């Protein structure tokens, strides 16, 4: 079965059954019923191919819609190419002295008898297409033959747009899955979004679907995401024939209905045009109704509606849309429906004002429903009718920002900043990166205007935030302090909120987590823009992670979830998913952490946040410290980056992959920037990681410098929603051990205690391994106990990197014989019992046991029995 029969498996099986029965002498008449273009002919062609292959003689005839066609016309064309014994002369009606009825009866009987006789020699497939146009004589012959074929080797296969009283195979439209299959068969690279669009436009009609697909392939659009599609030229005559036979009143009603839309409220339509021809349109299959909802009808095919709409003249179209908008207003239509018609009726000053008003109403409704994409669209239509309205443009910018369409928001702000001042500079908040330079220019243009203290404070706060992002910390700090002073002087809470944001971005949170929490409280509680609470919540989450307060972190995550539901912003959902991903990682749920991080990345991709991909990769780097999966790292990944935090990430990746050269390169690139790191949220992470990498590659002076800078941070966790690394004390202990400092054990002991308190099993295992390495020579027994505990955790949580490190530490210097004896002693056997078991002298066993105790650093046999790793 080829592409032409997409979705027709059941029908082909039914026809195969009928053909097989006919071959055995039990014939039938079957009619394929469906609208024009539904695929009747394609199914007939498949049946003909199969019947020919099975040895049938196939004869084909077609009815003609022209009034001048003679009686029996489809049968005459069928018999014209028939084998010997079957001829069109069988249907001649010119018998002398016979009435017309007698002559027709005689001709019908002669044809039936001849067909049955021919089928006795070789089975027949008789195809009669377009029976809905057949004359009475042809239908009489079909009926007569139908009474006889049950005992003949004949299968009659007809096609019709209406049922005929014979066995019927009704052909339904293709469903969306069938349309998707057809598109994929036409072009395996077809974008999946087209299936729904093509199915909606064509109503599942195979002919319409084929024409649409040809158009999309010809225009080179099928491989790109779906968009608007015009009516293909090849379908225009087909669609025209669907309505050509209808009355003028019906066609006029349908044209108005086409302007209304695909789904039509009859009560609204009745206010604009007479609906008396409705039954005619439904009977013709142009409109479809639902017996359960008789107040509404719909077009069976969007392409038919589109063709009817295209047939409206300009003036008639404008009048129709205006009338529909009025009718919808009277009948409680949705604001979006009314706006759509107002826009299409906007032809003069008054109607354009009405369109703007309707669009703003629709945009406001969309914003209340958190559908900011729709709000952007309606503000766009409003601007098309009032292009110089700066207020409308600013409002579209605000909706675009909330929907993550940062390019639209920025363009609108740039267009109106000189006119509206501060508001345009403050639409896009919390973003820097590639947008930073353009946003800085917005601030500078706004500051050139005459602003009051409150507005100036807000713009200065935004300016300070962007300068901090742009690596000018001194100037950023100075301007943030100025913003704070102006905000306090203005007495405006919204200005103070903005200054608070600037202060947070120009400080290193690790310097004073209490201040961070106070800034977060102010940002959440002071009256201000909705995103102020969003930033405050994220600051609190990072502070809770840094302090190891997971109960409060979970409570704050729930508050963020409620805020996200209230706002409906993609950026809010992105932060929520990042928060949940970080929590899963700390809890050791690696699979869930990866899934949540990937979902966050997808949300961010839709919001045009350029920093999101970097934060996702940073999170994967932290995850890989447990899994060892660095498959996501590409060649030259971040090599050209000059940002210290990116270089630090490269160093971590090099450590994880065992790439010493990469680690040395990263450490040396960081050496020069370390003294110049600004006091912001990246400084602690960069310094701690630089020290860790430096210690690993043997850059001891750099490691010592980082140790000195970060020793005061020993009590915090290097955890955030962007990347988790565990207790800083573990890294300090590792560096101290490499440098031979006596405080190494104290740091590592503290790290183990901190991770136990936090309830972070993966990071606890890493701390235990680091401590076990430090104790391996001074306290081998405790070293093995720590490593064994870490190994059990790593195996339980699926952390291969941690498990491998722990297993390596559990190894000892025992010989194979000593390990065998240690296992027996651990089971509680005496020296004599061990000697008997291994066929050794008791003195030899005593010597081995003494060596074992010395090598393992245990005092006696009881302590050896406690070392569970030696038990079988």
C-alpha positions, 0 to 999 in steps of 0.5 A, spaced: 500 500 500 503 506 497 502 513 500 496 514 496 492 510 501 495 513 508 490 511 513 486 506 509 488 499 512 481 497 514 478 499 507 483 495 503 482 489 508 475 489 507 475 490 499 480 484 499 475 480 503 470 482 498 474 480 492 476 473 495 468 472 496 467 474 489 472 469 486 469 463 490 462 465 486 459 470 492 459 477 489 457 483 491 456 491 490 460 495 494 460 503 494 465 507 497 462 513 500 465 520 501 466 527 499 470 530 494 478 529 495 477 524 500 481 518 497 475 514 493 479 514 487 486 512 490 482 506 494 479 504 487 486 504 484 489 500 489 483 495 488 484 495 481 491 493 482 490 487 487 484 484 482 488 485 476 494 481 480 489 476 482 487 474 475 480 478 475 478 482 468 477 489 470 472 494 467 471 501 468 466 506 467 464 513 470 458 517 470 458 524 467 454 530 470 452 533 464 445 533 462 446 531 455 449 524 457 445 518 454 442 513 459 446 507 461 452 512 460 457 509 465 455 502 463 456 504 456 463 506 457 465 500 462 462 495 456 466 499 451 473 496 452 470 489 455 472 482 452 468 478 447 461 477 449 460 484 452 458 490 448 455 496 449 450 494 444 447 490 450 444 496 452 440 499 446 433 501 447 431 501 440 426 494 440 420 495 435 414 496 438 416 496 445 415 501 450 420 505 453 420 501 460 420 494 456 426 496 452 429 498 458 427 492 462 430 488 456 436 491 456 438 491 463 436 483 463 441 482 457 446 486 460 446 482 467 446 475 463 452 477 459 456 479 465 454 473 469 456 469 463 462 472 462 464 472 470 463 464 469 469 464 465 473 469 469 472 473 475 470 480 474 471 487 477 466 492 475 468 499 477 463 505 476 465 512 479 461 518 481 455 514 481 452 520 485 451 523 477 448 516 475 442 516 471 436 512 473 437 507 467 444 506 470 442 505 477 436 500 475 442 496 472 446 496 478 440 494 482 438 489 478 445 486 477 446 487 485 440 482 486 444 477 481 451 477 484 451 473 490 451 467 486 456 470 481 464 471 480 463 479 480 465 484 485 462 491 483 465 497 486 462 504 486 464 511 488 459 516 490 459 522 495 452 520 498 450 513 500 447 509 495 443 503 498 448 498 497 454 495 502 457 502 504 465 503 505 464 510 508 471 514 507 473 518 513 478 524 513 485 522 515 486 524 522 492 528 525 497 522 525 495 520 518 497 527 516 503 527 519 505 520 516 503 523 509 508 529 510 513 524 513 513 520 507 513 526 502 519 529 506 522 525 512 525 532 514 518 535 515 517 539 521 513 536 526 509 542 527 506 542 520 501 536 521 497 540 526 496 546 521 495 542 515 490 537 518 486 543 521 486 547 514 485 541 510 480 537 515 483 531 513 481 531 506 487 527 502 486 531 496 487 538 500 492 535 504 496 533 498 495 540 495 498 543 501 504 539 501 506 540 494 505 547 496 509 547 502 515 543 498 515 547 492 516 553 497 521 550 501 517 551 507 516 544 510 522 543 513 521 549 517 516 551 523 509 551 521 506 558 519 501 561 515 499 558 508 495 561 503 490 557 498 494 553 493 492 554 486 491 547 484 485 547 490 481 553 487 477 550 482 476 544 486 473 548 492 469 553 487 466 546 485 464 545 492 459 551 492 458 552 485 451 549 485 448 552 491 443 558 491 446 565 491 443 566 498 447 560 501 453 562 498 452 569 500 451 567 507 457 562 507 461 568 505 459 572 511 460 566 515 467 565 512 469 572 515 466 570 522 471 564 523 471 556 523 466 556 528 460 560 528 455 562 533 448 561 529 445 567 533 451 572 532 451 570 524 443 571 524 444 578 526 448 580 520 445 575 515 439 571 513 441 564 516 435 561 512 440 557 507 443 554 513 440 547 512 442 547 504 449 549 506 449 543 511 446 538 506 452 540 501 457 538 506 460 545 506 458 546 514 457 541 519 453 541 525 453 538 532 446 535 534 448 536 541 450 543 540 445 546 534 446 553 536 453 552 533 456 550 526 463 549 523 466 549 516 468 542 514 474 544 511 478 551 513 481 551 506 473 552 503 472 557 508 479 561 506 476 560 499 470 563 500 473 569 505 478 570 499 472 571 494 469 577 498 470 584 495 474 589 500 468 593 501 464 588 503 469 584 507 470 591 511 462 592 512 462 584 514 467 585 520 464 591 522 457 588 523 460 582 526 464 586 531 457 589 533 453 583 533 459 579 538 459 585 542 451 585 543 451 577 544 457 577 549 463 575 545 470 574 547 474 580 547 479 577 542 473 575 537 471 582 537 478 585 537 479 581 531 473 583 527 475 590 529 482 590 526 479 587 520 474 593 519 479 598 521 479 603 514 478 610 517 480 614 523 473 612 527 474 605 525 482 605 527 480 608 534 475 602 535 480 597 533 485 600 538 481 600 544 478 593 542 486 590 541 488 594 548 482 590 551 484 584 549 491 585 551 489 586 558 485 580 558 490 576 555 495 579 561 490 577 566 490 570 564 498 570 564 498 569 556 503 574 555 505 572 548 497 573 546 498 580 549 504 582 545 500 580 539 494 584 541 498 590 542 502 589 536 495 590 532 493 596 536 500 599 534 499 598 527 493 602 527 496 607 532 503 607 530 506 613 534 503 611 540 509 611 545 504 608 551 502 602 547 509 601 545 511 601 552 506 596 554 508 591 548 515 592 551 512 590 558 508 584 555 514 582 551 519 582 557 514 578 561 514 573 555 521 572 554 521 576 548 527 580 549 528 582 542 521 585 541 522 589 548 528 592 547 526 594 540 520 598 543 524 601 549 529 604 544 524 607 540 520 610 546 526 612 551 527 619 549 520 620 549 518 617 556 524 616 559 525 612 565 520 607 564 523 605 558 530 604 561 527 599 566 522 594 562 528 589 562 530 588 569 535 582 571 538 581 565 545 583 562 550 579 558 549 580 551 544 585 552 548 589 557 551 594 552 544 596 549 541 596 556 546 601 558 545 605 553 538 606 555 539 608 562 544 613 559 539 616 555 534 616 560 538 619 565 539 625 560 532 627 561 529 631 567 528 625 572 525 626 579 529 623 585 525 616 585 526 615 577 533 617 577 534 612 583 531 607 579 535 608 573 541 609 577 540 602 580 539 599 573 545 602 571 549 599 577 547 592 576 549 593 568 556 595 570 557 590 575 555 585 569 560 589 565 566 588 569 566 595 572 565 593 580 568 600 583 563 604 578 558 600 579 558 600 587 559 607 587 553 608 583 549 603 587 550 607 593 548 614 590 542 610 588 540 608 595 541 615 597 536 618 592 531 612 593 531 614 601 531 621 599 525 620 595 521 616 600 518 611 594 518 604 596 519 602 588 525 606 588 528 603 594 527 596 591 531 598 585 536 600 589 536 594 593 537 590 587 543 594 585 546 593 592 545 585 591 549 585 585 555 589 587 557 585 593 559 578 594 554 574 598 559 570 602 561 576 605 555 577 609 549 572 608 545 576 613 545 582 609 543 578 603 537 575 607 535 582 609 536 585 602 531 579 600 526 581 605 526 588 603 525 586 595 520 581 597 516 585 602 517 593 599 511 595 594 514 594 587 514 591 581 512 583 581 519 581 579 522 584 585 519 579 589 522 574 584 529 576 585 528 576 592 526 569 592 532 567 588 537 571 593 534 567 599 534 560 595 542 561 594 543 564 601 539 558 604 544 553 600 550 557 602 548 556 609 546 549 609 539 551 611 535 545 607 528 546 611 528 553 609 530 552 602 524 547 601 519 552 604 522 558 600 522 553 594 514 553 595 513 560 596 517 561 589 512 556 586 506 560 588 509 566 585 511 563 579 504 560 578 501 567 580 506 571 575 506 566 569 513 568 567 518 563 563 523 566 567 520 565 574 519 558 572 526 557 569 528 559 576 523 554 580 526 549 575 533 551 577 531 551 584 528 544 584 534 541 580 539 544 585 535 541 591 535 534 587 543 534 586 544 536 594 539 530 596 543 525 591 537 524 586 542 525 580 537 523 575 531 527 577 537 533 577 538 532 570 531 532 568 529 538 572 536 542 569 534 540 562 527 542 563 529 549 565 534 549 559 528 548 555 524 554 558 530 559 558 531 557 551 524 560 549 525 566 554 531 568 550 536 569 556 543 568 553 546 566 560 541 560 561 546 555 556 552 557 561 548 556 567 546 549 564 553 547 563 555 549 569 550 545 573 552 539 568 559 540 571 557 539 578 553 533 576 559 530 572 563 530 579 559 524 581 557 521 574 563 522 570 559 524 564 562 529 560 559 527 553 556 534 553 563 537 553 565 539 546 571 541 543 574 547 544 568 548 549 569 555 552 576 556 550 575 563 548 572 565 554 575 570 558 570 570 564 574 568 570 568 564 572 568 560 565 575 559 566 574 556 573 569 551 570 574 549 565 579 547 570 573 543 574 572 539 567 579 538 566 580 535 574 574 531 572 576 528 566 583 527 569 586 532 564 592 535 567 594 540 561 587 543 561 588 544 569 594 547 568 592 552 563 586 554 567 590 555 573 595 559 569 589 563 566 586 565 573 592 567 576 593 573 573 585 575 574 585 573 581 587 579 585 582 583 580 576 579 581 570 584 583 566 583 589 560 579 586 557 573 587 562 569 582 568 571 586 568 566 592 566 560 587 572 562 582 577 563 588 575 556 591 575 552 585 582 556 582 585 553 589 582 546 588 585 546 581 592 549 583 593 544 588 591 538 583 596 540 578 601 542 583 601 550 582 602 550 590 603 558 590 597 559 587 593 554 591 596 558 597 594 564 595 587 562 594 587 558 601 589 565 604 583 568 601 578 563 602 580 561 609 574 565 612 569 562 608 570 555 611 563 555 614 559 556 608 557 551 602 559 553 595 552 551 593 547 555 589 542 554 584 547 554 578 552 549 581 553 545 587 560 544 589 559 542 597 562 544 603 568 549 602 571 546 608 572 540 604 576 544 598 580 548 604 582 541 607 584 538 600 589 544 599 591 544 606 593 537 605 597 538 599 601 544 602 602 540 608 599 544 613 597 541 620 589 544 619 588 539 613 584 534 618 580 539 622 577 542 615 576 535 613 573 533 619 568 539 619 566 538 612 564 531 614 560 534 620 557 539 615 555 534 610 552 530 615 548 535 618 546 538 611 543 531 609 547 531 602 549 524 601 553 525 595 557 531 598 558 527 604 561 521 601 566 526 597 568 529 604 569 522 607 573 520 601 577 527 602 578 525 609 580 518 608 586 520 603 588 525 609 588 519 614 591 514 610 598 513 613 596 517 620 590 513 621 589 507 616 583 504 620 579 510 620 581 512 613 578 505 611 572 506 615 570 513 611 572 510 605 567 504 606 562 508 608 563 513 602 563 506 597 556 504 600 553 511 599 556 511 592 553 505 590 546 506 592 546 513 589 549 511 582 555 515 583 561 511 579 566 517 580 565 517 587 565 509 588 571 508 584 575 513 588 572 510 595 574 503 592 581 505 591 582 507 598 579 501 601 585 497 597 591 495 602 598 492 602 596 485 604 598 479 600 593 475 597 595 470 603 594 475 608 588 477 605 585 470 605 587 470 613 585 476 614 578 474 612 578 468 616 580 472 622 575 477 621 570 471 621 572 469 628 576 463 627 582 462 631 589 462 629 589 454 630 582 454 626 585 458 620 592 453 620 587 447 619 583 450 614 589 453 610 593 447 612 599 451 615 603 451 621 600 455 627 606 459 627 606 461 620 599 463 621 601 467 627 606 471 623 601 473 618 596 475 623 602 480 626 604 483 619 596 484 618 595 488 624 601 492 623 600 493 615 592 495 617 594 499 623 589 495 628 591 494 635 588 487 635 584 481 632 577 484 635 579 491 631 580 486 625 574 483 626 570 490 626 573 491 619 567 488 615 571 489 608 575 483 610 569 478 611 566 474 606 
